[in-house]
Amino acid sequence: MDKKVKKKVLQQIPYGAYVIGTRMEDGEDHLMFGTWLMQTSFKPTLVAFAFKKDSRTLANVRRSKTYTISLLGRGDGQLAEQVLGEAFDKVRTDRTPSGLPIVRDSAGWIECQLMDMLEKGDHYIVLAEVVDAGPGKGERLLLDTLGWHYGG
């Protein structure tokens, strides 16, 4: 297999731009930029998200069994950079009814309850039930729009 071709083809998969919200053990909010999300079931409503094995966010999810996913909207490129740079104090957030952080004025959000985890490769695949959701504003942001790639 030609590795360059494989990478190019895999980078053509459409990826969204998301902020994952969790709480640290000390109660502080923690945010992570992510891309690998998909819905896997209607009844119950399930999603799968891939977390790097060594991420703090995955440790928070394992401990609390909950997390949020805020769908970033067009124009949120600077916000994505702030989350990547861990400048969380610059990111305006609100709270779900259960108290988890979500990005204010995002394109929408979901709250997830951990159901199962699959450890394969360099990421964990986390299967979760959608337990709450909220509407947002505008169109969602795709990773390609930022000129970034996380695939291949």
C-alpha positions as CSV (number, residue, x, y, z in Angstrom):
1,M,0.0,0.0,0.0
2,D,1.2,3.5,-0.8
3,K,1.2,5.3,2.5
4,K,0.9,8.8,0.9
5,V,-2.2,7.7,-1.0
6,K,-3.7,6.1,2.1
7,K,-3.1,9.3,4.1
8,K,-4.6,11.5,1.4
9,V,-7.7,9.3,1.0
10,L,-8.3,9.1,4.8
11,Q,-8.0,12.9,5.1
12,Q,-10.9,13.2,2.7
13,I,-13.2,11.8,5.3
14,P,-15.3,14.8,6.5
15,Y,-14.4,15.6,10.1
16,G,-16.2,18.1,12.3
17,A,-14.7,20.4,14.8
18,Y,-15.8,19.8,18.4
19,V,-14.9,20.9,21.9
20,I,-15.2,18.1,24.5
21,G,-16.2,19.4,28.0
22,T,-15.4,17.5,31.2
23,R,-14.7,18.3,34.9
24,M,-11.3,17.6,36.5
25,E,-11.1,15.9,39.9
26,D,-10.8,19.3,41.6
27,G,-14.1,20.5,39.9
28,E,-12.4,22.7,37.3
29,D,-13.6,22.7,33.8
30,H,-11.4,21.0,31.2
31,L,-11.9,21.4,27.4
32,M,-10.4,19.5,24.5
33,F,-10.5,20.0,20.8
34,G,-11.5,16.9,18.9
35,T,-12.7,15.6,15.5
36,W,-13.5,11.9,15.5
37,L,-17.2,11.6,16.3
38,M,-20.1,9.6,14.8
39,Q,-23.6,8.5,15.7
40,T,-24.0,4.7,16.0
41,S,-27.6,4.1,17.0
42,F,-31.1,5.7,17.0
43,K,-32.6,3.7,19.9
44,P,-31.0,4.3,22.2
45,T,-29.2,7.3,20.7
46,L,-25.6,6.4,20.8
47,V,-22.4,8.2,19.7
48,A,-18.8,7.0,19.4
49,F,-15.9,9.4,20.0
50,A,-12.2,8.5,19.7
51,F,-9.9,9.8,22.5
52,K,-6.1,9.6,22.5
53,K,-5.1,7.1,25.2
54,D,-3.0,9.6,27.1
55,S,-5.5,12.5,27.1
56,R,-6.6,14.1,30.3
57,T,-10.1,14.3,28.9
58,L,-10.2,10.5,28.6
59,A,-9.1,10.2,32.3
60,N,-11.9,12.6,33.2
61,V,-14.5,10.6,31.2
62,R,-13.3,7.3,32.8
63,R,-13.7,8.8,36.2
64,S,-17.0,10.7,35.8
65,K,-18.6,8.6,33.1
66,T,-19.9,11.9,31.4
67,Y,-18.8,14.5,29.0
68,T,-20.2,17.0,26.5
69,I,-19.6,17.7,22.9
70,S,-20.0,21.2,21.6
71,L,-20.3,21.4,17.8
72,L,-18.3,24.4,16.7
73,G,-19.8,26.8,14.2
74,R,-18.3,28.7,11.2
75,G,-16.2,31.5,12.5
76,D,-15.0,29.5,15.6
77,G,-11.5,29.0,14.3
78,Q,-9.9,31.3,16.9
79,L,-11.9,29.5,19.6
80,A,-10.5,26.1,18.3
81,E,-7.0,27.5,18.6
82,Q,-7.6,28.7,22.1
83,V,-8.8,25.3,23.2
84,L,-5.8,23.6,21.5
85,G,-3.5,26.1,23.3
86,E,-5.3,25.4,26.6
87,A,-6.4,29.0,26.9
88,F,-9.6,27.8,28.5
89,D,-10.1,31.2,30.3
90,K,-10.6,32.8,26.9
91,V,-13.4,30.4,25.9
92,R,-16.9,31.5,26.9
93,T,-18.8,28.6,28.3
94,D,-22.2,27.8,29.7
95,R,-23.4,24.7,31.6
96,T,-25.7,21.9,30.8
97,P,-28.5,21.3,33.3
98,S,-26.2,18.7,35.0
99,G,-23.4,21.3,35.3
100,L,-21.0,20.2,32.6
101,P,-19.3,22.9,30.4
102,I,-20.4,23.6,26.9
103,V,-19.2,26.3,24.5
104,R,-21.5,29.3,24.5
105,D,-23.1,30.1,21.1
106,S,-21.8,26.9,19.5
107,A,-23.7,25.2,16.6
108,G,-25.3,22.8,19.2
109,W,-24.2,20.5,22.0
110,I,-24.8,17.0,23.3
111,E,-24.2,15.5,26.8
112,C,-23.0,11.9,26.8
113,Q,-23.1,9.1,29.4
114,L,-20.3,6.5,29.0
115,M,-21.5,3.0,28.1
116,D,-18.4,1.2,26.9
117,M,-14.9,1.6,25.8
118,L,-12.8,-0.2,23.2
119,E,-9.0,0.0,23.4
120,K,-7.6,-0.5,19.9
121,G,-4.7,1.3,18.3
122,D,-3.6,4.6,19.8
123,H,-7.1,5.8,20.7
124,Y,-9.9,4.5,22.8
125,I,-13.3,4.4,21.1
126,V,-15.8,5.6,23.7
127,L,-19.4,4.6,23.2
128,A,-21.9,6.8,24.9
129,E,-25.6,7.4,25.2
130,V,-26.8,10.9,24.4
131,V,-28.7,12.0,27.5
132,D,-29.3,15.7,26.7
133,A,-28.9,18.0,23.7
134,G,-29.2,21.7,23.0
135,P,-29.7,23.7,19.8
136,G,-27.1,26.2,18.6
137,K,-26.5,29.0,16.2
138,G,-25.3,28.9,12.6
139,E,-23.7,26.3,10.5
140,R,-21.2,23.8,11.9
141,L,-17.5,24.1,11.3
142,L,-15.7,21.4,9.4
143,L,-12.0,20.7,10.0
144,D,-11.1,21.3,6.4
145,T,-12.3,24.9,6.7
146,L,-9.5,25.5,9.3
147,G,-7.0,23.9,6.9
148,W,-6.2,21.3,9.6
149,H,-6.0,17.5,9.2
150,Y,-6.3,14.8,11.8
151,G,-6.5,11.7,9.9
152,G,-4.5,9.4,7.6
